[in-house]
Amino acid sequence: MSDQNKEIQSKPEAAQSTEAAPAVNPSSSWKRLMSKKWAFPALYMVAAAIILTLMWVYQSSGTTTLTGKELGLETGKAGTTVTDANGKTGDSVEVAANTETMRWPVNDRNEQPVVMPFFDKDAPNDVKQAAMIEYGDTLIPNAGVDLARQDNEAFDVLAAASGKVTNVQDHPVAGQTVEITHPNGLVTVYQSLSDVKVAKDAEVKKGDLIAKAGRSELGKDLGVHLHFEVRQGQNGTALNPETAISDK
């Protein structure tokens, strides 16, 4: 009987001890954690790190960074070889073309020298006077240069650079005129021409024959000559051809 009484007494005690133990409430623990000042910044940093990691893994699995050589875009000089991504070799091809320079629109500048210079407002007075075109009772600053032979003979007029012919006309004062627009935005103008060889919208290459030198009403005192201009766009600011031309 004593053993049974002990067992009976132990059960209520166990029940009392179980009831006495405080129950842990997960929601209240979470609230206490979130009440800390550092909780939200810490969670933000963890979330950002996870997102960035997932993005990096996704991008790394789907893309590969290739060099210019692996893409076959590495340039080299003619006669050399390059190796592509598959290990094959072949002749190199220069992808980035050099910017084309501008040349004088005549075959030999020594034979067709400048007989009237460009009007530069900063030049000495004697140079500015030499660059004034007299037309009737009017003096006009020369917006280009004029070239002519000493024997007053006609000569070939060449394209100063590659481009598209954007205007061909017979002007009553300036004479036969050709205008070429170039990829770099510059426009070259050729006036006082004869025997024009090109038509509007034609594509020309640097050095192509476009006409012969001729005469014009505006430059009648110069005889057979070429009036040549370089402009920044159509009807744009006139540039001094002496400084705009790289091929001397």
C-alpha positions as CSV (number, residue, x, y, z in Angstrom):
1,M,0.0,0.0,0.0
2,S,2.8,2.3,0.7
3,D,4.2,1.9,-2.8
4,Q,0.8,2.7,-4.3
5,N,0.4,5.7,-2.1
6,K,3.8,7.0,-3.2
7,E,2.9,6.5,-6.9
8,I,-0.4,8.3,-6.4
9,Q,1.3,11.2,-4.6
10,S,4.0,11.4,-7.3
11,K,1.5,11.9,-10.2
12,P,-0.1,15.1,-8.8
13,E,3.3,16.4,-8.0
14,A,4.4,15.8,-11.6
15,A,1.3,17.4,-12.9
16,Q,1.9,20.4,-10.6
17,S,5.5,20.7,-11.8
18,T,4.4,20.6,-15.4
19,E,1.8,23.2,-14.9
20,A,4.3,25.4,-13.0
21,A,6.8,25.4,-16.0
22,P,6.2,28.6,-18.0
23,A,5.2,28.0,-21.6
24,V,7.5,29.5,-24.3
25,N,5.6,31.7,-26.8
26,P,7.4,31.9,-30.1
27,S,5.5,35.0,-31.2
28,S,6.6,36.9,-28.1
29,S,10.2,35.9,-28.6
30,W,10.1,37.1,-32.2
31,K,8.6,40.4,-31.0
32,R,11.3,40.9,-28.4
33,L,14.0,40.2,-31.1
34,M,12.5,42.6,-33.6
35,S,12.3,45.3,-30.9
36,K,16.1,45.5,-30.9
37,K,17.5,48.6,-32.8
38,W,19.9,46.5,-34.9
39,A,17.2,43.9,-36.0
40,F,15.9,45.6,-39.1
41,P,19.3,46.8,-40.5
42,A,20.6,43.3,-40.0
43,L,17.7,41.6,-41.8
44,Y,18.0,44.1,-44.6
45,M,21.7,43.4,-45.1
46,V,21.1,39.6,-45.0
47,A,18.3,39.9,-47.6
48,A,20.4,42.1,-49.9
49,A,23.3,39.7,-49.7
50,I,21.0,36.8,-50.6
51,I,19.5,38.6,-53.6
52,L,22.9,39.7,-54.9
53,T,24.3,36.2,-54.6
54,L,21.3,34.7,-56.5
55,M,21.7,37.3,-59.3
56,W,25.4,36.7,-59.6
57,V,24.9,32.9,-59.8
58,Y,22.2,33.3,-62.4
59,Q,24.2,35.6,-64.6
60,S,27.4,33.6,-64.2
61,S,25.5,30.4,-65.3
62,G,24.1,32.1,-68.5
63,T,26.8,34.4,-69.8
64,T,30.5,34.3,-70.5
65,T,32.7,37.4,-70.9
66,L,34.8,37.1,-74.1
67,T,37.8,39.2,-75.0
68,G,38.2,41.0,-78.3
69,K,40.6,38.2,-79.4
70,E,38.1,35.5,-78.5
71,L,35.4,37.3,-80.5
72,G,37.7,37.5,-83.5
73,L,37.7,41.3,-83.3
74,E,41.3,41.8,-82.4
75,T,43.0,43.9,-85.1
76,G,46.4,43.5,-86.5
77,K,48.6,44.6,-89.4
78,A,48.4,43.1,-92.8
79,G,50.5,40.0,-93.2
80,T,50.2,38.9,-89.6
81,T,47.9,36.2,-88.1
82,V,45.5,36.1,-85.2
83,T,44.0,33.2,-83.3
84,D,40.2,32.9,-82.8
85,A,38.3,31.3,-80.0
86,N,38.6,27.8,-81.6
87,G,42.4,28.0,-81.9
88,K,42.3,28.6,-85.6
89,T,44.6,31.1,-87.2
90,G,44.1,33.3,-90.2
91,D,45.0,36.6,-91.8
92,S,44.2,39.5,-89.6
93,V,41.5,42.0,-90.6
94,E,41.7,45.6,-89.4
95,V,38.2,46.3,-88.0
96,A,38.6,49.9,-86.9
97,A,39.4,51.9,-90.0
98,N,41.6,54.9,-89.6
99,T,40.0,58.2,-90.0
100,E,40.6,59.4,-93.6
101,T,42.6,62.5,-94.0
102,M,41.8,65.3,-96.5
103,R,44.1,65.9,-99.5
104,W,44.4,68.9,-101.9
105,P,42.0,68.6,-104.8
106,V,44.7,68.8,-107.4
107,N,47.4,66.3,-108.6
108,D,50.4,68.6,-107.9
109,R,50.0,71.7,-105.8
110,N,53.3,73.0,-107.1
111,E,51.8,73.1,-110.6
112,Q,48.5,74.5,-109.3
113,P,49.5,76.9,-106.4
114,V,47.1,79.0,-104.4
115,V,46.6,82.3,-106.2
116,M,44.1,83.8,-103.8
117,P,44.2,82.8,-100.1
118,F,41.5,82.2,-97.5
119,F,40.3,85.3,-95.7
120,D,41.4,85.1,-92.1
121,K,40.2,87.9,-89.9
122,D,43.2,87.4,-87.6
123,A,45.8,87.6,-90.5
124,P,47.9,90.6,-91.2
125,N,46.2,93.4,-93.2
126,D,48.2,92.7,-96.4
127,V,47.1,89.0,-96.3
128,K,43.5,90.0,-95.7
129,Q,43.6,92.5,-98.6
130,A,44.9,89.7,-100.9
131,A,42.0,87.5,-99.8
132,M,39.3,90.0,-100.9
133,I,37.3,89.2,-104.1
134,E,36.3,92.3,-106.1
135,Y,32.9,91.8,-107.7
136,G,31.5,95.0,-109.3
137,D,31.6,97.6,-106.6
138,T,31.7,95.0,-103.8
139,L,34.6,93.4,-101.9
140,I,33.8,89.9,-100.7
141,P,36.0,88.0,-98.2
142,N,37.3,84.8,-99.8
143,A,35.6,81.8,-98.1
144,G,38.1,79.3,-99.6
145,V,41.2,79.2,-101.7
146,D,41.7,79.6,-105.4
147,L,44.2,77.5,-107.3
148,A,45.4,78.0,-110.9
149,R,48.2,77.1,-113.3
150,Q,50.6,79.8,-114.4
151,D,49.9,79.0,-118.1
152,N,46.2,79.5,-117.5
153,E,45.5,75.9,-118.7
154,A,42.8,73.6,-117.3
155,F,43.7,70.9,-114.9
156,D,42.1,68.0,-113.1
157,V,39.9,68.6,-110.0
158,L,39.9,65.7,-107.6
159,A,37.8,64.8,-104.6
160,A,39.6,65.9,-101.4
161,A,38.1,63.0,-99.4
162,S,35.6,60.2,-99.8
163,G,31.9,61.1,-99.6
164,K,28.6,61.6,-101.3
165,V,27.9,64.3,-103.9
166,T,25.1,66.3,-102.4
167,N,24.9,69.1,-105.0
168,V,25.8,69.8,-108.6
169,Q,24.7,73.0,-110.2
170,D,25.6,75.7,-112.8
171,H,25.6,78.9,-110.7
172,P,25.4,82.1,-112.7
173,V,28.1,83.8,-110.6
174,A,30.2,81.0,-109.1
175,G,30.1,78.8,-112.2
176,Q,29.7,75.1,-112.3
177,T,29.7,73.8,-108.7
178,V,30.1,70.4,-107.0
179,E,29.5,69.8,-103.3
180,I,30.6,66.7,-101.5
181,T,29.5,65.7,-98.0
182,H,31.9,63.5,-96.0
183,P,31.3,61.0,-93.2
184,N,33.0,63.2,-90.6
185,G,30.4,66.0,-91.3
186,L,32.7,68.3,-93.3
187,V,31.6,69.5,-96.7
188,T,33.9,70.4,-99.6
189,V,32.8,72.8,-102.3
190,Y,34.4,73.0,-105.7
191,Q,33.5,76.0,-107.9
192,S,34.5,77.5,-111.2
193,L,34.5,74.1,-112.9
194,S,34.1,72.7,-116.4
195,D,33.5,69.2,-117.7
196,V,31.9,67.9,-114.5
197,K,32.2,64.1,-114.2
198,V,29.9,63.4,-111.3
199,A,26.1,63.6,-110.6
200,K,24.2,64.3,-107.4
201,D,24.0,61.3,-105.0
202,A,27.1,59.7,-106.5
203,E,29.6,58.1,-104.1
204,V,33.2,59.2,-104.7
205,K,36.5,58.1,-103.2
206,K,39.4,60.3,-102.2
207,G,41.3,61.3,-105.3
208,D,38.6,60.6,-107.8
209,L,38.3,62.9,-110.8
210,I,35.2,65.0,-110.4
211,A,35.8,67.8,-113.0
212,K,38.2,70.2,-114.8
213,A,39.1,73.7,-113.7
214,G,37.2,76.4,-115.5
215,R,36.0,79.9,-115.3
216,S,33.4,81.9,-113.3
217,E,31.9,85.4,-113.3
218,L,32.9,85.8,-109.7
219,G,36.5,85.0,-110.3
220,K,36.9,86.2,-113.9
221,D,40.1,88.1,-113.0
222,L,41.7,84.7,-112.1
223,G,41.1,83.1,-115.5
224,V,41.0,79.3,-115.5
225,H,41.0,78.3,-111.8
226,L,39.5,76.2,-109.0
227,H,37.7,77.8,-106.1
228,F,37.8,75.3,-103.2
229,E,36.1,75.5,-99.8
230,V,35.9,73.4,-96.7
231,R,32.8,73.9,-94.5
232,Q,31.5,72.5,-91.2
233,G,28.3,71.1,-92.7
234,Q,26.2,72.4,-95.5
235,N,26.1,76.2,-95.4
236,G,28.2,76.0,-92.2
237,T,31.3,77.9,-91.1
238,A,34.0,78.1,-93.7
239,L,37.4,76.6,-92.6
240,N,40.8,77.5,-93.9
241,P,41.7,74.7,-96.3
242,E,45.4,75.3,-95.5
243,T,44.8,74.0,-91.9
244,A,42.0,71.6,-92.7
245,I,44.0,69.5,-95.1
246,S,46.4,67.0,-93.5
247,D,47.9,65.6,-96.7
248,K,50.3,68.4,-97.7
